[in-house]
Amino acid sequence: MDKLKKTLDEVAEDVIKGKYGNGDECFNKLLNEGYNPYQVLKRVNELLK
Protein backbone atom coordinates (compact mmCIF):
# COMPACT_ATOMS: atom_id res chain seq x y z
CA MET A 1 0.00 0.00 0.00
CA ASP A 2 1.43 3.36 -1.06
CA LYS A 3 1.55 5.99 1.60
CA LEU A 4 -0.32 9.16 0.79
CA LYS A 5 1.76 12.00 -0.53
CA LYS A 6 2.08 15.11 1.57
CA THR A 7 0.78 18.44 0.38
CA LEU A 8 3.20 20.88 -1.22
CA ASP A 9 3.21 22.99 1.94
CA GLU A 10 3.91 19.96 4.15
CA VAL A 11 6.88 18.92 2.02
CA ALA A 12 8.16 22.51 1.91
CA GLU A 13 7.97 22.71 5.72
CA ASP A 14 9.95 19.44 5.96
CA VAL A 15 12.60 20.87 3.62
CA ILE A 16 12.83 24.00 5.78
CA LYS A 17 13.24 21.77 8.86
CA GLY A 18 16.14 19.99 7.12
CA LYS A 19 14.45 16.60 6.81
CA TYR A 20 15.59 16.31 3.19
CA GLY A 21 19.17 17.51 3.67
CA ASN A 22 20.72 20.28 1.59
CA GLY A 23 21.60 20.96 -2.03
CA ASP A 24 21.83 17.93 -4.31
CA GLU A 25 20.85 15.58 -1.49
CA CYS A 26 17.58 17.47 -0.98
CA PHE A 27 16.89 17.65 -4.72
CA ASN A 28 17.49 13.92 -5.22
CA LYS A 29 15.43 12.86 -2.18
CA LEU A 30 12.48 14.93 -3.37
CA LEU A 31 12.79 13.47 -6.86
CA ASN A 32 13.08 9.90 -5.56
CA GLU A 33 9.93 10.34 -3.45
CA GLY A 34 7.97 11.50 -6.49
CA TYR A 35 7.89 15.22 -5.80
CA ASN A 36 8.83 17.95 -8.27
CA PRO A 37 11.94 19.47 -6.65
CA TYR A 38 11.60 22.75 -8.55
CA GLN A 39 8.01 23.21 -7.40
CA VAL A 40 8.85 22.31 -3.79
CA LEU A 41 11.90 24.58 -3.63
CA LYS A 42 9.91 27.43 -5.19
CA ARG A 43 7.34 27.01 -2.39
CA VAL A 44 10.13 26.90 0.22
CA ASN A 45 11.38 30.26 -1.05
CA GLU A 46 7.85 31.70 -0.96
CA LEU A 47 7.39 30.57 2.63
CA LEU A 48 10.71 32.06 3.71
CA LYS A 49 9.95 35.54 2.34
C-alpha positions as CSV (number, residue, x, y, z in Angstrom):
1,M,0.0,0.0,0.0
2,D,1.4,3.4,-1.1
3,K,1.5,6.0,1.6
4,L,-0.3,9.2,0.8
5,K,1.8,12.0,-0.5
6,K,2.1,15.1,1.6
7,T,0.8,18.4,0.4
8,L,3.2,20.9,-1.2
9,D,3.2,23.0,1.9
10,E,3.9,20.0,4.2
11,V,6.9,18.9,2.0
12,A,8.2,22.5,1.9
13,E,8.0,22.7,5.7
14,D,10.0,19.4,6.0
15,V,12.6,20.9,3.6
16,I,12.8,24.0,5.8
17,K,13.2,21.8,8.9
18,G,16.1,20.0,7.1
19,K,14.4,16.6,6.8
20,Y,15.6,16.3,3.2
21,G,19.2,17.5,3.7
22,N,20.7,20.3,1.6
23,G,21.6,21.0,-2.0
24,D,21.8,17.9,-4.3
25,E,20.8,15.6,-1.5
26,C,17.6,17.5,-1.0
27,F,16.9,17.7,-4.7
28,N,17.5,13.9,-5.2
29,K,15.4,12.9,-2.2
30,L,12.5,14.9,-3.4
31,L,12.8,13.5,-6.9
32,N,13.1,9.9,-5.6
33,E,9.9,10.3,-3.5
34,G,8.0,11.5,-6.5
35,Y,7.9,15.2,-5.8
36,N,8.8,18.0,-8.3
37,P,11.9,19.5,-6.7
38,Y,11.6,22.8,-8.6
39,Q,8.0,23.2,-7.4
40,V,8.9,22.3,-3.8
41,L,11.9,24.6,-3.6
42,K,9.9,27.4,-5.2
43,R,7.3,27.0,-2.4
44,V,10.1,26.9,0.2
45,N,11.4,30.3,-1.1
46,E,7.9,31.7,-1.0
47,L,7.4,30.6,2.6
48,L,10.7,32.1,3.7
49,K,9.9,35.5,2.3
